[in-house]
Amino acid sequence: MPILDHLWIILALPLAGAAINGLLGWKWPKSVINTIGIGSVALSFLAVLEATREFAQLPASQIPFVKDFFTWMTAGAFRVDFALQVDQLTIVMLLVVTFVSLLVHIYSTGYMAHDGGYCRFFAYMNLFVFFMLTLVLAANLILLFVGWEGVGLCSYLLIGFWFLKKSANDAGKKAFITTRIGDMGFTIGILLAFWTFHSVDYRTMFSQVAKMGVEGTAGIGVLTAICLLLFAGAIGKSAQLPLYVWLPDAMEGPTPVSALIHAATMVTAGVYMVARMNPLFSRAPIAMFVVAAVGAITAFYAATIGLLQTDIKKVLAYSTVSQLGYMFLGCGVGAYAAGIFHLMTHAFFKGLLFLAAGSVIHAVGGEQDMRRMGGLRKKIPVTYWTMLIATLSIAGIPGFAGFFSKDEILAAAGSGPHANLWLWLIGLIGAGLTSFYMFRLVFLTFFGKARYDEHKVHVHESPKNITVPLMILAFCAIFGGWFAAPHLVGGTDYFEAFLHPVFSAYHVQGAVEQQASLAGSAGAEAGMAHNPAMELFHAITGPPVLIAIAGLLLAWWFYIRKPDAPKKVARSVHGLYTLVLNKYYVDELYLAVIIRPLLWISTHVLWHTVDVGMIDGTLNGTASAARAAGGELREMQSGNARSYATWVVVGAVGFTVLLVGLWLKVR
């Protein structure tokens, strides 16, 4: 049975796992819950591998492969099919989502072993995988939107998983409401797309877009409007400025949730959506610049906040916001493949960083403040080495996965067809800050003297169901970027070559041919002087690498060589230090400018004035008038027969007079 003809199986497996564990898991031992929870994702991963094998054998004319199962909804000209699509971009996302999800599920059996909501946790995680796979496999914007909102729902459920904690409940509500703001724009963007193309199906939309030219920069056209509205949803879902504030608070959820949903998969949905809509964005240069600018500024901004955070998970949260900014920077400068490449490598090294952080927290008895750690390097060696590998990768040290993907993004920002020197410079500085705060995390956590009470905390390495996923992800964090390695010596970037059909199928007429011609002539001119060794030397000694090494050395100087230096610097720039330490007071600003005024309006205007004063007043007034009238009429019901007879006579006389008057008028 070909999986490509039954793509619904990939979705049905984790959905079945969620339903079974959610409805019946409370009756069963953990071994059964594990079998269902992990088994459903493992089978889905195997189905993806088979789908990948079958996809590799398809002729180019059948790609993208679209399977229409049934008509889902119709309303006049509006029609949506339950249709799933597979192309090169889908394959990359399916492999990343199912592979990382499987490792996180295995890790969770150790991390959540003593939690009372064990079956509920696995039900939520399986449900998330179902919605994320729906988002990726969707062949139209409506089905994508179902997955989009579904992962938002699961995020809310998992952030507030420990619902007895007020902070967890508040964080869940904050995430849900903040992302709804972006999703309002996303919804309008889908409606505008249907109004423009009379369809929300990718094939129909893109075939019509292929006949359209590039919109000028003189004004905002319909494509630019659609792209900006869709990007509003991505800003919320992928935690970019100004809607990033929910992601750091989302660390209230269990660490496996942070690793899977808020680092490796859900938050990258916005990046995937922009890449999927590349035929529209490529014809809307204003929208592309907005995407690149928001990404670059967010990457720098979040990195500065990460410099001073002391909660190990909060550092990684702001790091996630920053790295998502790099992905948008890549897509915004037209390097969609580089953006997706960084999405993949980020899933490896950031998922590893969060899981390793969970192992550290597990080892020190639940402590998350790095100021109360230190000296853990020899006590939890597996956790240390895996986290060090992930740190080298995210910093962009040559040879590690992050080096290849981040270098491609910065190269495109500096010299690509949509290059912008200022955005490149902002991204470059952000790369240096990333290296500094990540090695600061490593040095504070694993080096120096122990700053915890060794008599109360028994530091120990995590069990194998935690450390084995760490080692697998560490392997990916090293070698996951080597698809692009031949490019360093003038060869082929195999990852970009694999995705090339997705980003060239609906290109602007003549643009790709012109770029290929220019690349060919440039290659011919450089062919005589081609020197692989020199190209490799330039690649590993370029500005991104040098600034990453500078960040490493600076962190070493501050936290190993001169551990008192950070306090001296903080005193010398006290105002700036306080501003960054308090995260630029953005939450306080939102509270003062948006939340409190809305609460005042809701309380004093909508509640007291409109609801109580007008609506309740009208209804209560009507009821009071009816009650008063009824009271007066009730006085007439005295129970006295002579009184009743009198009223009958009065009524009869009155009625007779009325009839006589009408008769006389007629005559």
C-alpha positions in Angstrom: 0.0 0.0 0.0 1.7 3.2 -1.1 1.9 5.7 1.7 1.6 8.6 -0.8 -1.9 7.4 -1.7 -2.8 7.2 2.0 -1.1 10.3 3.5 -3.9 10.5 6.0 -2.1 7.6 7.9 0.7 10.0 8.9 -1.9 12.2 10.5 -4.1 9.5 11.9 -1.4 7.7 14.0 -0.6 10.5 16.4 -4.3 11.5 16.5 -5.2 8.0 17.6 -2.5 8.0 20.2 -3.9 11.3 21.6 -7.4 9.9 21.7 -6.5 6.6 23.3 -4.3 8.0 26.0 -6.6 10.9 26.6 -9.7 8.8 27.1 -8.3 5.6 28.6 -4.8 6.3 29.7 -5.7 7.1 33.3 -6.6 3.4 33.8 -3.3 2.0 32.5 0.3 1.7 33.8 3.0 4.0 32.4 4.4 1.3 30.2 1.2 1.1 28.2 0.9 4.9 28.0 4.5 4.9 26.7 3.8 2.3 24.1 0.9 4.2 22.7 2.3 7.7 23.0 5.8 6.9 21.6 4.6 4.1 19.3 2.1 6.3 17.5 4.8 8.9 16.7 7.4 6.2 15.9 5.0 4.7 13.4 4.2 8.1 11.9 8.0 8.7 11.5 8.3 5.3 9.7 5.4 6.3 7.5 7.2 9.5 6.7 10.4 7.6 5.8 8.4 5.4 3.4 6.7 8.4 1.9 10.2 10.0 1.4 11.3 6.8 -0.4 8.3 6.8 -2.7 8.6 10.5 -3.3 12.2 10.1 -4.5 11.0 7.8 -7.2 8.3 10.2 -8.6 9.0 11.9 -11.9 9.4 15.7 -11.8 6.1 16.1 -13.6 4.2 14.7 -10.6 5.8 17.0 -8.1 4.2 18.5 -6.0 2.2 15.3 -5.4 -1.3 16.3 -4.3 -3.9 13.8 -3.0 -7.6 15.0 -2.8 -9.5 12.8 -0.4 -13.0 14.5 -0.3 -14.7 17.9 -0.6 -14.6 19.3 2.9 -16.8 22.4 2.6 -18.6 24.4 -0.1 -20.4 27.7 0.0 -21.2 29.2 -3.3 -18.0 29.7 -5.2 -16.0 28.8 -2.0 -14.8 25.3 -2.0 -12.2 23.5 0.2 -11.0 20.0 -0.3 -9.4 17.8 2.3 -6.3 17.6 0.3 -2.7 16.8 1.3 0.4 17.8 -0.6 4.0 16.5 -0.7 6.9 18.3 -2.2 10.6 18.8 -1.2 9.7 21.4 1.4 7.1 19.1 2.9 9.5 16.2 3.1 12.0 18.3 5.1 9.4 19.5 7.5 7.8 16.0 8.0 11.2 14.5 8.7 12.1 17.2 11.2 8.8 17.2 13.0 8.4 13.4 13.4 12.1 12.8 14.2 12.5 15.5 16.8 9.0 14.7 18.3 10.0 11.0 18.6 13.1 11.9 20.6 11.3 14.3 22.8 8.6 11.7 23.6 11.3 9.3 24.6 13.0 11.9 26.7 9.6 12.7 28.4 9.3 9.2 29.8 12.2 10.1 32.1 11.6 13.7 32.7 7.8 13.4 33.4 8.1 10.0 35.2 6.8 11.2 38.5 4.2 13.6 37.3 0.5 13.0 38.2 -0.7 14.0 34.7 1.4 11.5 32.8 -1.2 10.2 30.4 -2.7 13.7 29.9 0.8 15.0 28.9 1.3 12.3 26.3 -2.2 12.9 24.9 -1.5 16.6 24.5 1.9 15.9 22.9 0.4 13.4 20.4 -2.3 15.9 19.6 0.3 18.6 18.9 2.1 16.3 16.5 -1.1 15.6 14.7 -1.9 19.3 14.2 1.7 20.2 13.2 1.7 17.5 10.6 -1.7 18.7 9.4 -0.2 22.2 9.0 2.8 20.8 7.0 0.8 18.5 4.8 -2.0 20.9 4.0 -2.6 21.6 0.3 -4.6 24.7 0.9 -4.7 27.7 3.3 -7.8 26.6 5.2 -6.4 23.2 6.1 -3.1 24.9 7.0 -5.1 27.2 9.2 -6.7 24.3 11.0 -3.2 23.0 11.8 -2.1 26.5 12.7 -4.8 27.0 15.2 -4.5 23.5 16.5 -0.8 23.9 17.5 -1.8 27.1 19.2 -4.4 25.2 21.2 -1.9 22.5 22.2 0.6 25.2 23.1 -1.9 26.7 25.5 -2.7 23.3 27.0 0.9 22.4 27.5 2.2 25.8 28.7 -0.5 25.6 31.4 0.0 21.9 32.0 0.7 22.4 35.7 -2.6 24.3 36.0 -2.5 24.6 39.8 0.3 27.1 39.4 -1.1 30.6 38.7 2.1 31.6 36.8 1.5 28.6 34.4 -2.1 29.5 33.8 -1.2 33.2 33.2 1.5 32.1 30.7 -0.9 29.9 28.8 -3.5 32.7 28.6 -0.8 35.2 27.5 0.4 32.9 24.7 -3.2 32.2 23.5 -4.3 35.8 23.5 -1.0 37.2 22.0 -1.0 34.8 19.1 -4.7 35.5 18.5 -3.7 39.1 17.7 -1.5 37.9 14.9 -4.0 35.3 13.8 -6.6 38.0 13.2 -4.4 39.5 10.5 -3.7 35.9 9.2 -7.4 35.3 8.9 -8.0 38.5 6.9 -5.1 37.6 4.7 -6.7 34.2 3.8 -10.0 36.0 3.0 -8.2 38.5 0.8 -6.3 35.7 -0.9 -9.7 34.0 -1.7 -11.1 37.3 -2.9 -8.1 37.8 -5.2 -7.7 34.2 -6.6 -11.2 32.8 -6.0 -9.4 29.8 -4.3 -7.3 29.0 -1.3 -5.8 25.9 -3.0 -2.0 26.3 -3.4 -2.0 25.0 -7.0 -4.7 27.4 -8.2 -3.2 30.4 -6.3 0.4 29.8 -7.5 -0.6 29.2 -11.1 -2.4 32.5 -11.2 0.5 34.3 -9.4 2.9 32.9 -11.9 1.2 35.2 -14.6 1.6 38.3 -12.4 4.6 40.6 -12.3 6.5 42.1 -9.4 4.6 44.8 -7.5 6.4 48.1 -7.5 7.6 49.9 -4.4 5.5 53.0 -5.1 2.5 51.6 -3.3 1.0 48.5 -1.6 -0.7 46.2 -4.1 -3.0 43.3 -3.3 -0.1 40.8 -3.2 1.8 43.0 -0.7 -1.4 43.3 1.4 -1.9 39.5 1.4 1.7 38.9 2.3 1.8 41.5 5.1 -1.5 40.1 6.6 -0.2 36.5 6.5 3.1 37.7 8.0 1.1 39.2 10.9 0.1 35.7 11.8 3.7 34.6 11.5 4.8 37.4 13.9 2.5 36.1 16.5 3.1 32.3 16.0 6.9 32.7 15.6 7.3 35.2 18.4 8.7 38.2 16.5 8.6 41.9 17.4 6.3 43.1 18.7 4.4 39.9 19.6 7.3 37.9 21.0 6.4 38.5 24.7 4.5 35.2 25.1 7.4 32.9 24.3 9.7 33.6 27.3 6.7 33.2 29.7 5.9 29.9 28.0 8.9 28.4 29.8 6.4 27.7 32.7 5.5 24.5 30.8 7.5 21.3 31.2 10.9 21.3 29.6 10.0 18.7 26.9 7.3 21.1 25.8 9.8 23.9 25.6 12.1 21.7 23.5 9.4 20.4 21.0 6.8 23.2 20.7 8.7 26.4 21.6 12.0 25.6 20.0 11.9 22.9 17.3 8.5 22.9 15.6 5.5 25.1 16.4 7.3 28.4 16.5 8.8 27.6 13.1 5.3 27.4 11.6 5.5 31.0 10.6 8.8 30.5 8.8 7.4 27.5 6.9 4.3 29.5 5.9 6.4 32.3 4.5 8.5 29.8 2.6 5.4 28.0 1.3 3.9 31.3 0.1 7.2 32.2 -1.7 5.5 32.8 -5.1 3.5 35.6 -3.4 6.3 37.1 -1.3 8.8 37.0 -4.2 6.4 39.4 -6.1 5.9 41.7 -3.1 9.3 43.4 -2.4 7.9 45.7 0.3 6.6 42.6 2.2 9.9 40.8 1.7 11.8 43.8 3.2 9.4 43.9 6.1 10.0 40.2 6.7 13.8 40.7 6.6 13.8 43.8 8.7 11.5 42.4 11.4 13.7 39.2 11.5 17.0 41.1 11.7 15.8 43.5 14.4 14.2 40.7 16.4 17.4 38.6 16.2 19.5 41.5 17.6 16.9 42.7 20.1 16.2 39.3 21.7 20.0 38.5 21.8 20.6 41.6 23.9 18.0 40.5 26.4 19.6 37.0 26.5 22.8 38.5 27.7 21.6 39.1 31.2 19.0 36.5 31.9 19.8 34.2 34.8 17.1 31.5 34.4 18.6 28.9 32.1 15.4 28.3 30.2 14.7 32.0 29.8 18.1 32.4 28.1 17.2 29.7 25.7 13.7 31.2 25.2 15.2 34.6 24.1 17.7 32.7 22.0 14.8 31.0 20.2 13.2 34.3 19.5 16.5 35.5 18.1 17.2 32.5 15.9 13.7 32.6 14.5 14.6 36.2 13.5 17.5 34.8 11.4 15.1 32.4 9.6 12.9 35.3 8.7 15.9 37.4 7.6 16.9 34.6 5.3 13.4 34.3 3.8 13.1 38.1 3.6 16.3 38.4 1.4 15.1 35.7 -0.9 17.2 32.9 0.6 14.2 30.7 1.4 16.3 27.5 1.3 18.8 29.0 3.8 15.9 30.0 6.1 14.5 26.4 6.0 18.0 25.0 6.4 18.4 27.1 9.6 15.0 25.9 10.7 16.2 22.3 10.4 19.6 22.8 12.1 17.9 24.9 14.8 15.5 22.0 15.5 18.5 19.9 16.3 20.7 22.2 18.4 17.9 24.2 20.1 15.9 21.1 20.9 19.2 19.6 22.3 19.8 22.8 24.3 16.4 22.7 25.9 16.6 18.9 26.6 20.1 19.3 28.1 18.8 22.2 30.2 16.1 19.9 31.5 18.8 17.3 32.3 20.7 20.0 34.3 17.5 21.0 36.1 16.8 17.4 36.9 20.3 16.9 38.2 20.2 19.9 40.6 16.8 19.2 42.0 14.7 21.6 40.0 16.9 24.7 40.2 16.8 26.9 37.1 18.9 29.9 38.2 22.4 29.6 36.7 23.8 31.6 39.6 23.0 28.6 41.9 24.8 26.1 39.6 28.4 25.8 38.6 31.0 23.0 38.7 28.7 20.5 37.0 31.1 19.6 34.2 32.5 16.4 35.8 29.3 15.4 37.6 27.0 15.2 34.6 29.5 14.7 31.7 27.0 13.5 29.1 24.8 16.5 29.7 27.8 18.8 29.6 29.3 17.5 26.4 26.0 17.4 24.5 25.2 21.0 25.6 28.6 22.1 24.6 28.1 20.6 21.2 24.8 22.4 20.8 26.4 25.7 22.0 29.2 25.4 19.4 26.5 24.8 16.8 24.3 27.7 17.6 27.3 30.0 17.9 28.3 29.1 14.3 31.6 27.6 15.0 32.9 25.9 11.8 32.1 22.2 11.4 28.9 22.3 13.4 25.4 22.4 11.9 24.6 26.0 12.8 27.7 27.3 11.1 26.5 26.2 7.7 22.9 27.5 7.9 23.6 30.8 9.7 26.5 31.6 7.3 24.2 31.1 4.3 21.7 33.5 5.7 24.3 36.2 6.5 25.9 35.7 3.1 22.5 36.2 1.3 21.8 39.3 3.5 25.2 40.7 2.5 25.5 39.8 -1.2 22.3 38.1 -2.4 19.8 39.6 -4.9 17.9 41.3 -2.1 21.0 42.2 0.0 20.9 45.0 2.5 24.1 46.1 4.3 22.3 47.3 7.4 20.4 44.1 7.9 23.6 42.1 7.3 25.4 44.2 10.0 22.5 43.8 12.5 22.5 40.1 11.9 26.3 39.9 12.2 26.3 41.7 15.6 23.4 39.4 16.7 25.6 36.4 15.9 28.4 37.8 18.1 25.9 38.3 21.0 24.5 34.8 20.5 28.0 33.3 20.9 28.6 35.4 24.1 25.3 34.6 25.9 25.4 30.9 25.0 29.0 30.4 26.3 28.1 32.5 29.3 25.4 29.9 30.0 27.9 27.0 29.6 30.5 28.7 31.8 28.0 29.7 34.6 26.4 26.2 34.6 29.3 23.8 34.2 32.5 25.7 35.2 33.8 27.4 38.4 32.9 26.5 41.9 29.7 24.8 42.9 27.2 27.5 44.0 24.5 25.1 45.2 24.2 23.4 48.6 26.1 20.2 48.1 24.6 18.8 51.3 21.0 19.2 50.1 21.4 18.6 46.4 22.6 15.2 45.2 23.9 16.0 41.6 23.6 13.0 39.4 23.5 12.2 35.7 20.1 11.7 34.1 18.9 8.2 33.2 19.4 6.7 29.7 15.9 7.6 28.4 17.0 11.2 28.9 20.7 11.0 27.8 20.2 8.8 24.7 18.0 11.5 22.9 20.7 14.0 23.9 23.4 12.0 22.2 21.3 11.5 19.1 20.5 15.2 18.8 24.2 16.0 19.5 25.1 13.9 16.5 22.6 15.9 14.4 23.9 19.2 15.8 27.4 18.3 14.4 26.6 16.6 11.1 23.1 18.0 10.3 24.5 20.8 8.3 27.0 18.9 6.2 24.6 18.8 3.3 26.0 22.2 2.5 29.7 21.4 3.1 30.7 21.0 -0.6 29.6 24.5 -1.1 32.6 25.7 1.0 35.0 24.6 -1.7 32.9 25.7 -4.7 30.8 22.6 -4.9 27.1 21.9 -4.6 24.9 22.8 -1.6 22.8 19.6 -1.7 20.2 21.0 0.7 19.6 24.0 -1.4 19.6 21.9 -4.6 17.0 19.6 -3.1 14.7 22.5 -2.3 15.4 24.4 -5.5 12.3 23.1 -7.4 10.0 24.5 -4.6 11.4 28.0 -4.8 11.7 28.2 -8.6 8.5 26.5 -9.8 6.6 29.7 -9.8 9.4 32.2 -10.2 9.0 35.7 -11.7 9.3 35.3 -15.4 12.9 35.7 -16.6 14.4 36.4 -13.1 15.7 32.9 -12.5 17.1 32.7 -16.0 18.9 36.0 -15.5 20.3 35.0 -12.2 21.5 31.7 -13.7 23.1 33.5 -16.6 24.9 35.9 -14.2 26.0 33.0 -12.0 27.2 31.1 -15.0 29.3 34.0 -16.4 30.7 34.7 -13.0 31.6 31.1 -12.6 33.3 31.1 -16.0 35.3 34.2 -15.0 36.3 32.6 -11.7 36.9 29.2 -13.2 40.5 29.8 -14.0 41.3 31.1 -10.5 39.2 28.5 -8.7 41.0 27.3 -5.6 39.0 25.1 -3.2 41.5 25.5 -0.4 41.3 29.3 -0.6 37.5 29.2 -0.8 37.4 27.0 2.3 39.9 29.4 4.1 37.7 32.4 3.3 34.6 30.6 4.5 36.0 29.6 7.9 37.6 33.0 8.5 34.8 35.2 7.4 33.1 37.8 9.6 30.4 35.5 11.1 33.1 33.1 12.3 35.4 35.7 13.6 32.6 37.5 15.6 31.4 34.1 17.0 35.0 33.4 18.2 35.2 36.9 19.7 31.9 36.2 21.6 33.3 33.0 22.9 36.6 34.6 24.1 34.7 37.5 25.6 32.5 35.2 27.6 35.5 33.2 28.7 37.2 36.4 29.9 34.1 37.6 31.8 33.1 34.3 33.4 36.2 32.3 33.7 39.3 34.6 33.6 37.8 37.6 35.4 34.6 36.5 37.1 34.3 39.9 38.9 34.3 41.8 35.6 30.5 41.5 34.9 29.7 43.3 38.2 32.1 46.1 37.4 30.7 46.6 33.9 27.1 46.5 35.3 28.0 49.3 37.8 29.7 51.4 35.1 26.7 51.3 32.8 24.0 50.9 35.5 21.2 52.6 33.5 21.7 50.5 30.4 22.3 47.3 32.5 19.0 47.9 34.4 17.1 48.5 31.1 18.3 45.3 29.5 18.0 43.3 32.7 14.3 44.3 32.9 13.8 43.4 29.2 13.3 47.0 28.1 10.2 47.1 30.3 8.1 46.0 27.3 5.8 43.9 29.4 5.3 46.9 31.7 4.7 49.1 28.7 2.1 46.8 27.3 0.5 46.6 30.7 0.3 50.4 31.0 -0.7 51.3 27.5 -2.8 48.3 26.4 -3.9 45.9 29.1 -4.9 48.4 31.9 -6.8 50.7 29.6 -8.7 47.7 28.1 -9.5 46.4 31.6 -10.7 49.9 32.6 -12.9 50.2 29.5 -14.1 46.6 30.0 -15.0 47.3 33.7 -16.3 50.8 33.7 -17.7 51.2 30.2 -18.7 47.8 28.9 -19.6 46.2 32.2 -20.9 48.9 34.5 -22.3 51.3 31.9 -23.4 49.2 29.0 -24.1 45.8 30.5 -25.4 46.8 34.0 -26.6 50.3 33.3 -28.1 49.9 29.8 -28.9 46.3 29.1 -29.6 45.1 32.6 -31.3 48.5 33.4 -33.6 48.2 30.5 -34.6 44.6 31.2 -34.9 45.2 35.0 -36.9 48.4 34.3 -39.3 46.5 32.1 -39.6 43.8 34.7 -40.3 46.4 37.4 -42.9 48.2 35.3 -44.6 44.9 34.6 -44.5 44.0 38.3 -46.0 47.4 39.3 -48.8 47.1 36.7 -49.5 43.6 37.8 -49.7 44.9 41.4 -52.2 47.5 40.4 -54.3 45.0 38.5 -54.1 42.6 41.3 -56.0 45.0 43.5 -59.0 44.6 41.2 -59.1 40.9 42.2 -60.7 41.5 45.6 -62.7 38.3 45.8 -66.0 40.3 46.4 -68.8 39.1 44.1 -70.6 42.4 44.2 -67.4 44.2 43.1 -67.0 41.8 40.2 -70.6 42.3 39.1 -70.1 46.1 39.2 -67.0 45.8 36.9 -69.0 43.5 34.5 -71.8 46.1 34.3 -69.3 48.9 33.8 -67.5 47.0 31.1 -70.8 46.1 29.3 -72.0 49.7 29.4 -68.7 50.9 28.1 -68.6 48.4 25.3 -72.3 49.3 24.4 -71.4 53.0 24.2 -68.5 52.2 22.0 -70.7 50.2 19.6 -73.3 52.9 19.5 -70.7 55.5 18.7 -69.3 53.5 15.9 -72.8 52.9 14.5 -73.7 56.5 14.5 -70.4 57.4 12.8 -71.1 54.9 10.0 -74.6 56.3 9.5 
